Amino acid sequence: MILHKLLLITGIALQIYLLFFGFYYFYIGLFGIGKAPRRKKCKPKNRFLILIPAHNEEKVIGPLVKNLLCLDYPKKLYDIVVIDDNCTDKTKNVCEKLGAIVLEHKSKPGEIKGKPYAIRYALNVISDYDTKYDAVCIFDADNLVSLNYLEEMNNHLIAGDKLIQCYLDVKNPTDNLVSMSYANAYYYTNRSWQMAKEKLGLGVAIGGTGFCVATDILKKIGWTATSLTEDLEFQMQCLLINIPAHWCHYAKIFDEKPTNFIASLIQRLRWARGHWNVCFKYAPKLFLKGIIAIDGTIYSLNPFNTILGLVGIIYIPLIKEVNLIPDTVWILLLVMQFLYMIYSILMYTDKPFKKILGLLTVFLYSYSFLPLYIWALITKDNKNWNCTKHTRSLQFNQLHS
């Protein structure tokens, strides 16, 4: 009898919890419909340090450096610094020939390696970055970026924004279904989450590349974000001092995505492990910080909520007395999510076949995270950084429209 009552109470609490988050995400998503806000255009003023951590990226980094040298912004107001992170190829030679500044980072024996440590090394070497520059921008070596990137970041900084994430796009969306799944998932979240939260005045998610941070904030916090998801960790550190990230819908970063499903799982398993670590470390600290920080707490709890959703699907139907919320409510939430995915994909393609494939790949991308979150929780103490190999060398003018 006691066990049965406990199961009932647990089931009711689980339903209320899942219903809250279901409507929370649905409500936010409504604000992603329509036109994105844009900062007022201003004259070039701010000075930028562009950092590019690179480990054996000779195949792809050349086009990025060329791309950055052609940005629609005065050349005297930005520097391009490539961090040669334990490279054994010709990354350094490629970048120096093109005119980028190269810092060589050689890890000591037994020292942990990875992108976060390369960034920390560069900021320690350029110790006066807060006096020489107004903001630091971080890119991955495989990226390409829209030519208005610094122009838009300048507009945001002048408007008072301290942390800005640009639009996330994919360099190779049509290679196969795996890369297409990333692209369509980005099209969906760029609207339903990022743009929507910007309209609501809530902090958006930092995506690991294409973000810009004011040097006074970076100097204040320091670069101590060394988890497997250093971007998410840094975002949470900013929220702890009430600095939310802002969304720039009009400057784009194009990122190379895996075309091999196993490589995709390995990459996203790293993200999932990092997300769990950040959740355990920062969610309790953020909970009482206010509405913006609470929203960040909810985002950090995403792996936990995903697993609870699976538990609810299995658990609630087994105990009929728990089923207080009509099935039509859950169906409505799923249908609305489905329609939103269709809307997001329709915004980016006019080809019927790609619309259908796009919808299927969003589900493939989203729901394959479920087993990853479970395994990542079990193995969250595994801090090994598995570098994703990049081979798709495209010039900026070769990108899809």
Phi, psi and chi 1 to 4 in degrees:
 res  aa     phi    psi   chi1   chi2   chi3   chi4
   1 MET       -  -47.6 -177.7   64.5   72.5      -
   2 ILE   -63.1  -42.3  -64.3  175.9      -      -
   3 LEU   -62.8  -40.7  178.3   60.1      -      -
   4 HIS   -64.2  -42.9 -174.3   67.8      -      -
   5 LYS   -62.6  -39.6  -75.4 -174.5  177.2  179.8
   6 LEU   -63.3  -41.7 -176.7   60.4      -      -
   7 LEU   -63.9  -38.6  -70.2  172.9      -      -
   8 LEU   -64.4  -47.4  -73.5  177.2      -      -
   9 ILE   -61.7  -42.9  -66.7  169.6      -      -
  10 THR   -62.3  -43.2  -56.2      -      -      -
  11 GLY   -64.0  -41.6      -      -      -      -
  12 ILE   -65.2  -45.8  -67.5  168.7      -      -
  13 ALA   -60.7  -40.9      -      -      -      -
  14 LEU   -64.1  -42.6 -179.6   60.3      -      -
  15 GLN   -61.4  -45.8  -80.5 -170.5   88.9      -
  16 ILE   -62.5  -43.3  -65.8  170.7      -      -
  17 TYR   -61.4  -48.9 -176.5   88.5      -      -
  18 LEU   -68.4  -35.4  -67.5  175.4      -      -
  19 LEU   -65.8  -40.6 -172.2   65.9      -      -
  20 PHE   -58.6  -49.4  166.9   76.6      -      -
  21 PHE   -70.1  -33.4  -78.6  101.8      -      -
  22 GLY   -60.7  -47.1      -      -      -      -
  23 PHE   -73.7  -30.3  -84.7  104.9      -      -
  24 TYR   -60.9  -50.8  174.8   80.3      -      -
  25 TYR   -66.3  -37.3  -68.6  127.1      -      -
  26 PHE   -64.5  -45.0  170.1   67.8      -      -
  27 TYR   -61.4  -46.7  171.9   76.5      -      -
  28 ILE   -61.1  -44.4  -75.2 -179.6      -      -
  29 GLY   -57.6  -30.8      -      -      -      -
  30 LEU   -57.9  -30.2  -68.5  175.2      -      -
  31 PHE   -81.0   -3.6  -70.4   83.5      -      -
  32 GLY   -87.1   -1.3      -      -      -      -
  33 ILE   -87.9  136.3  -62.4  171.5      -      -
  34 GLY   104.3 -159.5      -      -      -      -
  35 LYS   -88.5  141.2 -170.7  175.5 -179.7 -179.7
  36 ALA   -77.4  144.1      -      -      -      -
  37 PRO   -69.0  154.6   24.7  -32.7      -      -
  38 ARG  -139.6  139.3 -166.4  169.3 -164.7  170.1
  39 ARG   -73.9  152.6  -61.5  -63.6 -174.9  -92.5
  40 LYS   -62.1  137.2  179.7 -177.9  176.5 -178.0
  41 LYS   -71.9  131.1 -172.7  172.8 -178.0  178.8
  42 CYS  -128.5  162.8  -58.2      -      -      -
  43 LYS   -70.8  149.2  -69.3 -177.9  179.0 -179.9
  44 PRO   -57.6  127.3  -24.4   34.2      -      -
  45 LYS  -138.4  -46.4  171.9 -172.1  173.8 -176.4
  46 ASN   -78.4  147.4  -70.4  -72.6      -      -
  47 ARG  -100.5  136.5  -58.9  159.5  -63.4  164.5
  48 PHE  -121.6  139.7  -65.3   91.1      -      -
  49 LEU  -106.6  118.7  168.5   62.4      -      -
  50 ILE  -100.0  119.0  -64.2  175.9      -      -
  51 LEU  -106.9  133.7  -72.6 -179.0      -      -
  52 ILE  -129.5   96.6  -48.4  169.1      -      -
  53 PRO   -67.9  134.2  -11.4   25.8      -      -
  54 ALA  -143.9  127.7      -      -      -      -
  55 HIS  -122.9  107.0  174.6   69.3      -      -
  56 ASN    52.3   61.2  -69.2  -17.1      -      -
  57 GLU  -117.4   29.1  -59.5  -77.9   12.5      -
  58 GLU   -59.0  -26.3   65.2  175.7   -1.8      -
  59 LYS   -74.5  -24.9  -67.8 -177.6  179.1  179.8
  60 VAL  -124.2  -16.6  -64.7      -      -      -
  61 ILE   -76.9  -26.0 -161.0  167.4      -      -
  62 GLY   -57.0  -50.8      -      -      -      -
  63 PRO   -59.4  -33.8  -28.1   36.5      -      -
  64 LEU   -66.2  -47.1  172.0   61.0      -      -
  65 VAL   -60.5  -44.5  174.2      -      -      -
  66 LYS   -59.8  -42.9  -70.0  178.7 -175.6  177.1
  67 ASN   -58.9  -46.9  176.1 -158.6      -      -
  68 LEU   -67.3  -30.6  -67.6  172.2      -      -
  69 LEU   -70.3  -14.3  -71.2  168.9      -      -
  70 CYS  -106.0   11.2  -64.4      -      -      -
  71 LEU   -61.0  148.7  -65.6  179.3      -      -
  72 ASP   -79.6   67.5  -64.7  -28.1      -      -
  73 TYR  -157.8  145.0 -157.2   74.7      -      -
  74 PRO   -55.2  128.3  -25.8   35.4      -      -
  75 LYS   -61.7  -28.2  -57.1  -61.9  178.1  -72.4
  76 LYS   -73.3   -9.8   63.9 -179.1  179.8 -180.0
  77 LEU  -102.8    8.5  -69.4 -180.0      -      -
  78 TYR  -151.9  147.8   69.6   96.7      -      -
  79 ASP  -120.8  143.3  -70.3  -35.5      -      -
  80 ILE  -107.5  117.6  -56.7  167.2      -      -
  81 VAL  -121.0  118.4  175.2      -      -      -
  82 VAL   -97.0  131.0  175.4      -      -      -
  83 ILE   -97.1  105.7  -49.4  163.1      -      -
  84 ASP   -75.8   94.9 -177.8  -62.1      -      -
  85 ASP   -93.5   91.8 -175.7   26.8      -      -
  86 ASN    55.4   38.3  -62.5  -74.2      -      -
  87 CYS   -74.1  145.8  -68.5      -      -      -
  88 THR  -121.0    9.7   56.1      -      -      -
  89 ASP  -114.0 -154.3   65.8   -5.8      -      -
  90 LYS  -102.0   25.6  -62.9  178.5 -179.4  178.3
  91 THR   -54.1  -47.1  -65.0      -      -      -
  92 LYS   -60.2  -48.0  177.8 -176.0  176.8 -177.4
  93 ASN   -61.6  -43.4  -64.6  -21.4      -      -
  94 VAL   -59.4  -46.0  169.8      -      -      -
  95 CYS   -71.8  -40.9  -63.7      -      -      -
  96 GLU   -66.0  -37.2  -73.6 -176.4  -25.3      -
  97 LYS   -63.4  -30.9  -76.5 -178.9 -178.5  178.7
  98 LEU   -84.8  -11.3  -68.3  172.1      -      -
  99 GLY   106.1    8.1      -      -      -      -
 100 ALA   -83.2  153.4      -      -      -      -
 101 ILE   -81.8  135.0  -58.4  166.0      -      -
 102 VAL  -120.1  126.7  178.9      -      -      -
 103 LEU  -107.1  126.1  -63.8  178.9      -      -
 104 GLU   -90.5  124.0  -70.9 -169.4   78.6      -
 105 HIS  -113.9  111.9  176.4 -137.4      -      -
 106 LYS  -112.7  112.7  -59.9  -64.3 -177.9 -175.6
 107 SER   -70.9  146.9  -59.9      -      -      -
 108 LYS   -78.2  156.7  -63.3  175.8 -177.6  177.9
 109 PRO   -54.5  129.6  -26.4   35.1      -      -
 110 GLY    85.5   -7.3      -      -      -      -
 111 GLU   -77.9  141.8 -163.3  172.3   43.5      -
 112 ILE   -69.0  137.0  -57.9  174.5      -      -
 113 LYS  -109.9  162.4  -60.9  177.7 -178.4  178.7
 114 GLY   141.6  167.8      -      -      -      -
 115 LYS   -54.1  -45.6  174.9 -177.6  172.7 -177.8
 116 PRO   -59.5  -36.4  -18.8   30.1      -      -
 117 TYR   -75.5  -30.6  -59.6   93.9      -      -
 118 ALA   -66.4  -41.6      -      -      -      -
 119 ILE   -63.8  -44.7  -65.3  171.8      -      -
 120 ARG   -60.4  -40.6 -175.7  171.7   67.3 -178.1
 121 TYR   -60.6  -47.7  169.8   79.3      -      -
 122 ALA   -61.8  -42.6      -      -      -      -
 123 LEU   -69.3  -28.3  -66.5  174.7      -      -
 124 ASN   -71.7  -38.2  -74.1  -22.4      -      -
 125 VAL   -69.5  -46.0  171.1      -      -      -
 126 ILE   -90.1   66.1  -46.6  171.4      -      -
 127 SER   -68.0  -21.3   56.6      -      -      -
 128 ASP   -98.4   23.9   60.0  -14.8      -      -
 129 TYR   -60.2  -27.1   66.9   83.9      -      -
 130 ASP   -74.9  -17.4   57.8  -38.5      -      -
 131 THR   -98.4  -28.4   57.7      -      -      -
 132 LYS   -84.6  -25.8  -69.3  178.2   64.7  176.7
 133 TYR  -133.1  156.6  -54.3   99.6      -      -
 134 ASP   -94.8  -22.3  -61.4  -63.4      -      -
 135 ALA  -155.9  154.9      -      -      -      -
 136 VAL  -116.2  132.7  175.1      -      -      -
 137 CYS  -115.0  138.5  -53.8      -      -      -
 138 ILE  -120.4  127.4  -64.3  179.7      -      -
 139 PHE  -123.9  157.4  -61.7  129.5      -      -
 140 ASP   -91.2  155.3  -73.0  -23.3      -      -
 141 ALA   -64.7  -24.3      -      -      -      -
 142 ASP   -88.2    1.9   59.4  -67.0      -      -
 143 ASN   -77.2  162.0  -66.9  160.1      -      -
 144 LEU  -132.7  155.9  -69.0  172.0      -      -
 145 VAL  -139.1  145.3   59.5      -      -      -
 146 SER   -63.8  146.7   61.5      -      -      -
 147 LEU   -68.2  -14.7  -60.4 -178.5      -      -
 148 ASN   -92.4   10.1   65.7  -22.4      -      -
 149 TYR   -54.9  -57.5  176.0   82.9      -      -
 150 LEU   -67.3  -32.4  -71.2 -177.4      -      -
 151 GLU   -59.4  -45.3 -176.8  179.5   56.5      -
 152 GLU   -70.0  -39.3  -67.6  -68.4  -19.3      -
 153 MET   -63.2  -39.3  -64.9  -56.2  108.2      -
 154 ASN   -60.1  -43.3  179.0   67.1      -      -
 155 ASN   -61.0  -42.0  -64.7  -19.8      -      -
 156 HIS   -65.9  -44.0  -86.3  -92.8      -      -
 157 LEU   -63.8  -41.4  -70.0  166.8      -      -
 158 ILE   -66.2  -31.4  -69.9  173.8      -      -
 159 ALA   -73.9   -8.0      -      -      -      -
 160 GLY   105.6   -0.7      -      -      -      -
 161 ASP   -73.4  141.0  -59.3  -22.7      -      -
 162 LYS  -109.3  -21.3  -64.4  -69.2 -172.8  178.6
 163 LEU  -140.1  121.9 -179.8   61.5      -      -
 164 ILE  -132.2  133.7  -50.3  106.8      -      -
 165 GLN  -112.0  129.9  172.9   64.0   55.3      -
 166 CYS   -87.8  171.9   77.8      -      -      -
 167 TYR   -61.2  132.9 -174.3  101.0      -      -
 168 LEU   -98.3  121.5  -66.0  165.0      -      -
 169 ASP  -129.5  176.4 -151.2  -30.4      -      -
 170 VAL  -118.9  134.4  175.0      -      -      -
 171 LYS   -74.1  -29.5 -170.4  164.1   72.5  173.0
 172 ASN  -129.2   57.0   56.5  -33.8      -      -
 173 PRO   -68.4  -22.7   28.3  -36.8      -      -
 174 THR  -105.5   12.6   57.6      -      -      -
 175 ASP   -62.9  -48.7  -80.2    2.3      -      -
 176 ASN  -165.2 -172.5   63.8    9.8      -      -
 177 LEU   -66.3  -29.1  -72.2  177.5      -      -
 178 VAL   -68.4  -51.4  176.6      -      -      -
 179 SER   -65.9  -33.6   63.6      -      -      -
 180 MET   -65.2  -33.6 -173.2 -175.5  -71.0      -
 181 SER   -64.5  -39.8   71.9      -      -      -
 182 TYR   -62.2  -48.4  -81.1   89.1      -      -
 183 ALA   -58.8  -49.1      -      -      -      -
 184 ASN   -69.9  -32.0  -74.9  -62.4      -      -
 185 ALA   -64.8  -37.7      -      -      -      -
 186 TYR   -66.9  -43.6  -82.7   10.0      -      -
 187 TYR   -57.8  -38.2  -60.3  152.8      -      -
 188 TYR   -69.8  -52.2  172.3   59.1      -      -
 189 THR   -72.7  -28.5   55.4      -      -      -
 190 ASN   -58.2  -31.9  -78.1  -17.2      -      -
 191 ARG   -95.6  -54.4  -79.6 -164.7  164.4  -90.2
 192 SER   -69.7  -19.9   68.1      -      -      -
 193 TRP  -119.9  -58.0 -169.6 -112.2      -      -
 194 GLN   -69.5  -59.4  -57.1  -75.8   56.9      -
 195 MET   -64.1  -38.1 -169.0  179.0   99.9      -
 196 ALA   -62.1  -44.6      -      -      -      -
 197 LYS   -69.2  -32.8  -67.9  179.9   74.6  175.5
 198 GLU   -62.7  -42.0  176.8   66.0   20.3      -
 199 LYS   -63.6  -33.2  -76.4 -175.0  175.2 -178.8
 200 LEU   -83.9   -7.9  -76.8  166.4      -      -
 201 GLY    80.4   19.5      -      -      -      -
 202 LEU   -98.9  157.0  -59.9  172.1      -      -
 203 GLY   -69.7  135.3      -      -      -      -
 204 VAL   -89.4  177.5  -53.3      -      -      -
 205 ALA   -92.9  136.4      -      -      -      -
 206 ILE   -81.5  134.7  -67.6  -61.0      -      -
 207 GLY  -101.7    9.7      -      -      -      -
 208 GLY    89.5  -22.3      -      -      -      -
 209 THR  -147.8  151.1 -174.6      -      -      -
 210 GLY    77.0   18.1      -      -      -      -
 211 PHE  -105.8  155.7   74.3   88.5      -      -
 212 CYS  -129.1  134.5  171.1      -      -      -
 213 VAL  -131.8  135.5   56.4      -      -      -
 214 ALA   -63.2  139.7      -      -      -      -
 215 THR   -66.4  -29.1   50.8      -      -      -
 216 ASP   -66.0  -36.1   58.9  -25.2      -      -
 217 ILE   -71.4  -43.9  -63.2  -59.0      -      -
 218 LEU   -62.4  -39.1 -175.3   54.9      -      -
 219 LYS   -68.1  -37.3 -161.4   71.5  174.2 -178.6
 220 LYS   -66.3  -45.1 -178.3  176.2 -178.5  178.4
 221 ILE   -80.0  -38.8  -65.4  174.1      -      -
 222 GLY    79.3  165.5      -      -      -      -
 223 TRP  -101.5   92.1 -171.2  -95.9      -      -
 224 THR  -115.8    7.7   60.3      -      -      -
 225 ALA   -80.2   98.3      -      -      -      -
 226 THR  -124.1   19.6   55.0      -      -      -
 227 SER   -77.8  178.4   67.5      -      -      -
 228 LEU   -69.5  -15.8  -66.7  174.2      -      -
 229 THR  -124.2   72.7   47.9      -      -      -
 230 GLU   -61.9  -28.4   80.2  -68.0  -25.6      -
 231 ASP   -65.3  -47.9   49.2  -17.1      -      -
 232 LEU   -64.1  -40.4  177.1   60.4      -      -
 233 GLU   -63.2  -43.9 -176.2  174.1    5.5      -
 234 PHE   -64.9  -38.1 -175.3   70.3      -      -
 235 GLN   -58.2  -44.2  174.9 -169.5  -22.5      -
 236 MET   -67.9  -36.3  -62.8  -57.2  155.0      -
 237 GLN   -63.7  -37.4  -70.1  173.2  -17.2      -
 238 CYS   -67.6  -40.3  -71.8      -      -      -
 239 LEU   -63.2  -31.3  -75.7  174.7      -      -
 240 LEU   -64.7  -22.3  -76.3  172.9      -      -
 241 ILE  -110.2   24.1   59.7  168.8      -      -
 242 ASN    62.8   37.8  -62.4  -44.2      -      -
 243 ILE  -113.9  100.1  -59.0  -66.2      -      -
 244 PRO   -82.2  154.9   31.0  -34.1      -      -
 245 ALA   -83.3  143.0      -      -      -      -
 246 HIS  -108.8  156.8  -69.2  -87.8      -      -
 247 TRP  -105.3  130.9  178.5 -113.5      -      -
 248 CYS  -112.5  105.9  178.7      -      -      -
 249 HIS   -79.8  -11.7 -159.6   76.1      -      -
 250 TYR  -107.8   -2.2  -63.1   95.4      -      -
 251 ALA  -116.6  134.7      -      -      -      -
 252 LYS  -120.9  144.3  -68.8 -173.0  175.9 -176.5
 253 ILE  -113.8  133.1 -164.5   84.2      -      -
 254 PHE  -109.6  119.0  -62.1   87.0      -      -
 255 ASP  -113.3  136.9 -161.9   22.6      -      -
 256 GLU   -77.5  130.4 -179.0 -175.7  -21.5      -
 257 LYS  -112.9  151.9  -68.2  -55.5  178.5 -173.1
 258 PRO   -60.2  149.1  -20.4   31.4      -      -
 259 THR  -109.0   -6.9   54.6      -      -      -
 260 ASN  -101.3  128.6  179.5  -78.9      -      -
 261 PHE   -63.1  -38.1 -172.6   64.5      -      -
 262 ILE   -64.8  -43.6  -60.0  -59.4      -      -
 263 ALA   -61.5  -37.3      -      -      -      -
 264 SER   -63.2  -43.9  164.5      -      -      -
 265 LEU   -64.0  -40.5  -68.0  177.5      -      -
 266 ILE   -63.6  -43.4  -68.7  170.9      -      -
 267 GLN   -62.8  -46.7 -178.1 -173.2   62.2      -
 268 ARG   -75.5  -22.9  -70.8 -175.5  -69.1  138.5
 269 LEU   -66.0  -39.1  178.5   59.8      -      -
 270 ARG   -61.6  -45.1  170.1  169.5   60.7   81.8
 271 TRP   -60.2  -42.4  -64.3  -10.1      -      -
 272 ALA   -65.0  -42.9      -      -      -      -
 273 ARG   -62.1  -44.7  -77.3  176.0  179.0  147.7
 274 GLY   -62.2  -39.0      -      -      -      -
 275 HIS   -63.2  -42.1 -153.9  135.5      -      -
 276 TRP   -62.0  -44.6  -85.5  116.9      -      -
 277 ASN   -61.9  -42.3  -75.2  -46.0      -      -
 278 VAL   -65.9  -39.7  170.1      -      -      -
 279 CYS   -57.7  -52.2  173.5      -      -      -
 280 PHE   -64.8  -33.7  -74.9  118.9      -      -
 281 LYS   -81.1  -37.9 -174.1  174.6 -179.2  179.2
 282 TYR  -112.5  -24.5  -69.2   95.3      -      -
 283 ALA   -55.9  -45.8      -      -      -      -
 284 PRO   -62.5  -36.5  -22.9   35.0      -      -
 285 LYS   -69.3  -33.4  -61.3  177.1 -176.0  177.9
 286 LEU   -82.7  -22.0  -74.0  166.5      -      -
 287 PHE   -55.9  -39.0 -173.9   69.7      -      -
 288 LEU  -101.1   15.2  -62.0  176.5      -      -
 289 LYS   -84.5  -11.5  -74.2  -68.0  -68.0 -177.6
 290 GLY   123.0  178.3      -      -      -      -
 291 ILE   -62.5  -41.7 -174.0   63.5      -      -
 292 ILE   -65.8  -43.8  -69.0  176.0      -      -
 293 ALA   -69.1  -35.4      -      -      -      -
 294 ILE   -64.1  -39.1  -72.7  174.9      -      -
 295 ASP   -61.2  -39.6  176.3   73.9      -      -
 296 GLY   -64.3  -36.7      -      -      -      -
 297 THR   -60.9  -43.7  -52.1      -      -      -
 298 ILE   -60.5  -42.4  -69.3  171.6      -      -
 299 TYR   -64.1  -40.3  177.7   58.0      -      -
 300 SER   -65.4  -24.6   74.1      -      -      -
 301 LEU   -85.4    5.6  -70.4  170.8      -      -
 302 ASN   -54.2  -43.6 -165.0   46.5      -      -
 303 PRO   -61.6  -40.5  -21.7   32.7      -      -
 304 PHE   -62.5  -44.2 -178.6   69.0      -      -
 305 ASN   -66.1  -36.0  -66.8  -23.2      -      -
 306 THR   -63.2  -44.5  -57.8      -      -      -
 307 ILE   -67.4  -40.1  -67.9  174.9      -      -
 308 LEU   -62.7  -33.5  -83.4 -173.5      -      -
 309 GLY   -60.8  -42.2      -      -      -      -
 310 LEU   -65.0  -42.1  175.9   63.1      -      -
 311 VAL   -60.0  -42.3  172.4      -      -      -
 312 GLY   -63.3  -40.9      -      -      -      -
 313 ILE   -61.3  -37.4  -69.2  170.9      -      -
 314 ILE   -83.7  -41.8  -62.5  170.4      -      -
 315 TYR   -80.2  -46.9  178.7   64.7      -      -
 316 ILE   -62.0  -44.7  -66.9  170.6      -      -
 317 PRO   -63.3  -22.1  -22.9   34.9      -      -
 318 LEU   -72.5  -26.3  -66.4  177.5      -      -
 319 ILE  -118.9   94.3  -55.0  175.8      -      -
 320 LYS   -63.0  -29.2  -65.8 -177.4  178.9  180.0
 321 GLU   -65.0  -20.6  -58.1   99.9  -51.1      -
 322 VAL   -79.7  -21.5  171.7      -      -      -
 323 ASN   -73.3   71.7 -159.8    6.0      -      -
 324 LEU   -79.1  -26.8  -59.5  178.4      -      -
 325 ILE   -98.5  124.8  -61.2  164.7      -      -
 326 PRO   -56.6  146.2  -22.1   32.4      -      -
 327 ASP   -59.4  -28.8  -68.5  -19.0      -      -
 328 THR   -62.2  -30.0   51.4      -      -      -
 329 VAL   -66.4  -46.6  173.9      -      -      -
 330 TRP   -65.2  -39.7  -57.2  111.2      -      -
 331 ILE   -63.5  -41.0  -67.0  170.3      -      -
 332 LEU   -60.8  -43.8  177.3   62.9      -      -
 333 LEU   -62.8  -41.0  -72.6  173.3      -      -
 334 LEU   -66.9  -40.7  -73.4  173.0      -      -
 335 VAL   -64.7  -41.1  168.1      -      -      -
 336 MET   -64.8  -39.1  -66.2  -53.2  -63.7      -
 337 GLN   -63.7  -42.5 -177.1 -173.3   29.1      -
 338 PHE   -60.4  -46.0 -176.5   79.0      -      -
 339 LEU   -65.4  -34.6  -68.9  174.7      -      -
 340 TYR   -67.6  -38.7 -154.3  121.6      -      -
 341 MET   -61.0  -43.4  -72.1  179.6 -178.8      -
 342 ILE   -60.9  -45.6  -65.9  174.4      -      -
 343 TYR   -58.7  -44.9  166.0   72.5      -      -
 344 SER   -63.1  -43.1  -58.5      -      -      -
 345 ILE   -71.0  -35.8  -66.9  165.3      -      -
 346 LEU   -61.5  -28.1  -74.1  176.3      -      -
 347 MET   -69.5  -17.7  -63.4  -68.7  -68.3      -
 348 TYR  -121.2   -1.8  -62.0  100.7      -      -
 349 THR  -152.5  144.7 -179.4      -      -      -
 350 ASP  -112.8   13.2   56.9   -2.2      -      -
 351 LYS   -98.3  118.8  -62.4  178.5 -180.0  179.7
 352 PRO   -54.1  -42.7  -25.0   34.2      -      -
 353 PHE   -62.9  -40.6 -178.9   62.6      -      -
 354 LYS   -69.9  -28.6  -75.1 -170.9  176.4  178.9
 355 LYS   -64.6  -44.0  -68.3  173.3 -172.9  175.7
 356 ILE   -67.2  -47.3  -62.8  168.8      -      -
 357 LEU   -60.7  -40.6  -86.7 -178.7      -      -
 358 GLY   -59.6  -43.3      -      -      -      -
 359 LEU   -64.2  -43.2 -171.0   60.3      -      -
 360 LEU   -63.6  -39.7  -67.2  173.9      -      -
 361 THR   -71.1  -30.0   58.4      -      -      -
 362 VAL   -62.3  -43.7  170.9      -      -      -
 363 PHE   -64.1  -41.3  -80.3  101.0      -      -
 364 LEU   -58.3  -47.1  170.8   69.9      -      -
 365 TYR   -66.4  -48.9 -179.6   88.0      -      -
 366 SER   -67.2  -49.7  -58.6      -      -      -
 367 TYR   -82.8  -15.2  -68.7  100.9      -      -
 368 SER   -73.7  -11.7   61.6      -      -      -
 369 PHE   -70.0  -25.4 -101.2  114.2      -      -
 370 LEU   -58.0  -55.6 -178.1   54.0      -      -
 371 PRO   -64.7  -29.1   20.9  -32.4      -      -
 372 LEU   -65.8  -41.7  -69.3  178.5      -      -
 373 TYR   -63.5  -38.7  -81.6  142.0      -      -
 374 ILE   -66.2  -48.4  -65.2  171.5      -      -
 375 TRP   -66.8  -36.3 -176.8 -116.9      -      -
 376 ALA   -64.5  -35.8      -      -      -      -
 377 LEU   -64.8  -41.3  177.1   60.1      -      -
 378 ILE   -66.7  -35.7  -63.9  168.6      -      -
 379 THR  -111.6   26.4   61.1      -      -      -
 380 LYS   -62.4  -19.6   66.2 -178.7  178.0   61.6
 381 ASP   -81.7   -4.4  -67.5  -29.3      -      -
 382 ASN   -77.8  108.5 -176.5  -18.6      -      -
 383 LYS  -103.8   13.0  -56.2  -67.5  176.4   64.2
 384 ASN   -66.2  134.3  -68.6  -32.4      -      -
 385 TRP   -96.5  111.8 -176.5  -75.9      -      -
 386 ASN   -94.5  109.2  -64.8  -55.1      -      -
 387 CYS   -70.8  132.0 -174.6      -      -      -
 388 THR   -85.2  125.0  -55.7      -      -      -
 389 LYS   -77.1  137.3  -67.7 -177.5  179.4 -180.0
 390 HIS  -118.2  133.8  -58.7  119.4      -      -
 391 THR  -134.7   -8.7   58.6      -      -      -
 392 ARG   -83.9   91.3 -159.4   73.4  158.0   81.2
 393 SER   -91.0  104.3 -178.3      -      -      -
 394 LEU  -122.4  142.9  -69.0  174.9      -      -
 395 GLN   -81.7  159.4  -58.5  -63.1  -31.2      -
 396 PHE   -58.9  -38.3 -179.1   74.6      -      -
 397 ASN   -73.9   -3.4   58.9    9.7      -      -
 398 GLN   -96.7   -3.1  -65.1  176.5  -58.9      -
 399 LEU   -65.8  154.5  -77.4  174.3      -      -
 400 HIS   -63.3  152.3   61.1  -70.8      -      -
 401 SER   -71.3      -   60.4      -      -      -
